Amino acid sequence: IPQGSPEDNLSSMKVTVQVRKDWTAEGDAEIELKGSEAIELRDELIDQAPDKNDKFMTDFFAYGHSDAEVSQIAHPDFHDSSQPLVLKAHLKEVLTNDLGPSQLLLNPWMGDQYERPLFKAAVRHSAVKFNNPEKRVSTSTWQLAPEIKVEQLPKDVKVDNDLGGFSHSCAQNGNTVTCTRTFYLKKMLLQTTPEYLNAKKFFDEIAKNDQEVMVLRGQ
């Protein structure tokens, strides 16, 4: 297919989670893929056995959390490309960290931190080409138990340049926190060392910001 624009290759995720006073989190996730990623995923799953597809979906929605329980997985018929590629699942896990029972550092960006190129070298001797322009938008809504207080939210971030753009923000309304993250990539070819170094700086900044967390305290 033609490369198109970032809007033509759109991945959107919506997650709504209830966080109880014992730090048990439970909710629903919905992901809709459009364009190149939808085509690639259909090609990968179209002829797989149902049990392998379920295993793939379970890992897909666990977001790297080995103890997450994923159930109620739903998806369209992968053979029918006329249907929007919408994936749904129910999630449950116990949120933990090393701060003790009364405080929690919660990363609201879910699996977004894994969705970016990793540039490990400072200098390139050949051109770097990305596959497609793309855009990723995710919204996570955290409905906190009355016993849980928000001590800190991630700061707002917005970056735009000739390669693409990145932003995230969180807003609190009572005991509900909604966090939105947007990333888009529009430049497909890096031909010079300065272009490569600027791209590396851009993705390093995204990686740093994706580590920002909410600080929650229980009573």
C-alpha positions in Angstrom: 0.0 0.0 0.0 1.2 3.6 -0.4 2.9 5.0 2.6 0.2 7.6 3.1 0.2 9.9 6.1 0.4 9.3 9.9 -3.4 9.5 10.0 -3.6 6.7 7.4 -1.6 4.4 9.8 -3.3 5.0 13.1 -3.2 2.9 16.3 -5.6 4.0 19.0 -5.9 2.5 22.5 -8.5 3.2 25.2 -8.1 1.7 28.6 -10.4 2.2 31.6 -9.2 0.8 34.9 -10.6 0.7 38.5 -7.9 0.7 41.2 -9.1 -0.6 44.5 -7.6 0.3 47.9 -5.7 -3.1 48.0 -4.1 -2.0 44.7 -6.0 -4.5 42.6 -6.6 -3.0 39.2 -9.3 -4.2 36.9 -10.7 -2.9 33.6 -11.2 -3.0 29.9 -8.9 -2.3 27.0 -9.8 -1.6 23.3 -7.3 -1.2 20.5 -8.2 -0.2 17.0 -5.6 -0.5 14.2 -5.8 1.2 10.8 -3.5 1.0 7.8 -0.1 -0.8 7.7 -0.1 -2.2 11.2 -3.6 -3.6 10.7 -2.5 -5.3 7.5 0.7 -6.7 9.2 -1.3 -8.1 12.1 -3.9 -9.7 9.9 -1.2 -11.4 7.9 0.5 -12.7 11.1 -2.7 -14.1 12.6 -4.9 -15.0 9.7 -3.9 -18.7 9.4 -2.9 -19.4 13.0 -4.7 -21.8 15.2 -7.2 -20.3 17.6 -5.2 -21.3 20.6 -2.1 -19.6 19.2 -4.1 -16.4 18.5 -5.4 -16.4 22.1 -1.9 -16.8 23.4 -0.7 -13.9 21.1 -3.6 -11.7 22.3 -3.0 -12.5 26.0 0.6 -11.4 25.6 -0.4 -8.4 23.5 -2.8 -7.1 26.3 -0.5 -8.0 29.2 1.8 -5.1 28.3 4.9 -7.0 29.6 3.3 -7.7 33.0 3.8 -11.4 33.6 1.2 -11.5 36.4 -1.6 -9.8 34.5 -4.8 -11.8 33.9 -6.3 -11.3 30.5 -9.8 -12.5 29.7 -12.8 -11.9 27.5 -10.6 -11.4 24.4 -12.6 -10.3 21.3 -11.5 -9.6 17.8 -13.0 -9.7 14.3 -12.6 -12.4 11.7 -9.0 -11.9 10.5 -10.0 -13.2 7.0 -12.5 -10.3 6.6 -10.5 -7.2 5.8 -13.7 -5.2 5.4 -14.1 -5.1 9.2 -12.2 -2.6 11.3 -9.4 -4.3 13.3 -10.7 -3.7 16.8 -9.2 -5.8 19.6 -10.8 -6.0 23.1 -9.9 -7.6 26.4 -10.6 -7.5 30.1 -7.6 -7.0 32.4 -6.8 -7.7 36.0 -3.6 -7.5 38.1 -2.3 -6.4 41.4 -0.1 -3.2 41.1 3.1 -3.5 43.1 6.4 -1.8 43.6 9.2 -1.6 46.2 7.8 1.5 48.1 5.7 -0.5 50.6 2.0 -1.0 51.0 0.9 2.6 51.3 2.5 4.2 48.2 2.5 3.3 44.5 4.3 4.6 41.4 2.0 3.9 38.5 3.1 4.3 34.9 -0.1 5.3 33.0 1.4 4.8 29.5 0.7 1.1 29.4 2.6 -0.6 26.5 3.5 2.7 24.8 7.1 2.7 26.1 7.8 -0.3 23.9 6.6 1.3 20.7 9.6 3.3 19.4 12.9 2.6 17.6 15.9 2.0 19.7 19.0 3.8 18.5 22.0 2.3 20.2 24.9 3.9 18.3 25.9 7.5 18.0 27.0 7.4 14.4 25.5 5.8 11.3 27.4 5.0 8.1 24.3 4.2 6.0 20.8 5.6 5.7 18.0 4.7 8.1 14.6 4.1 6.6 11.3 3.7 8.6 8.6 1.5 7.2 5.6 3.9 7.2 4.4 7.2 8.6 2.4 6.4 11.7 0.4 7.8 14.5 -0.3 6.3 18.0 -2.9 7.7 20.4 -3.6 6.2 23.8 -5.9 7.2 26.5 -5.9 5.5 29.9 -8.6 6.4 32.6 -7.8 5.4 36.2 -10.8 5.4 38.5 -9.3 5.4 42.0 -10.9 4.1 45.2 -11.8 6.9 47.7 -8.9 5.7 50.0 -6.3 6.5 47.3 -4.9 10.0 46.9 -2.9 11.4 44.0 0.3 12.9 45.2 1.8 13.7 41.8 1.0 13.5 38.1 3.5 13.3 35.2 4.3 16.8 33.9 2.8 17.8 30.5 5.2 17.2 27.6 4.9 18.4 23.9 7.6 18.0 21.2 7.2 18.7 17.5 9.9 18.6 14.9 10.5 17.7 11.2 10.7 14.0 12.1 7.4 13.8 14.1 5.8 14.7 17.3 5.2 13.5 20.8 3.0 14.7 23.7 1.5 13.4 26.9 -0.6 14.8 29.7 -2.6 13.7 32.7 -5.7 15.5 34.2 -7.4 14.8 37.5 -11.1 15.1 38.2 -12.0 14.0 41.7 -10.7 10.5 42.0 -10.5 9.9 38.3 -7.2 10.5 36.4 -7.1 10.5 32.6 -3.8 10.3 30.7 -3.3 10.8 27.0 -0.2 10.1 24.9 0.2 10.9 21.3 3.1 10.0 19.0 3.5 10.5 15.2 6.2 9.9 12.7 6.2 11.6 9.4 9.8 11.6 8.0 10.8 8.2 6.6 14.4 8.6 5.7 17.5 9.7 7.6 20.4 10.2 5.2 23.0 12.2 7.1 24.7 11.9 10.5 23.1 15.1 11.8 19.6 13.8 10.8 20.4 10.5 12.6 21.6 12.3 15.7 18.5 14.5 15.9 16.3 11.4 15.5 18.2 9.7 18.3 17.8 12.7 20.6 14.1 12.7 19.8 13.5 9.1 20.6 15.8 9.3 23.7 13.6 12.1 25.0 10.4 10.1 24.4 12.0 7.2 26.3 12.8 9.4 29.2 9.3 10.9 29.3 7.7 7.5 29.1 9.2 6.7 32.5 7.3 9.5 34.2 4.7 8.1 36.7 1.8 9.0 38.9 2.5 8.8 42.6 -0.5 7.4 44.5 -0.9 7.0 48.3 -3.3 4.8 50.1 -4.8 5.4 53.5 
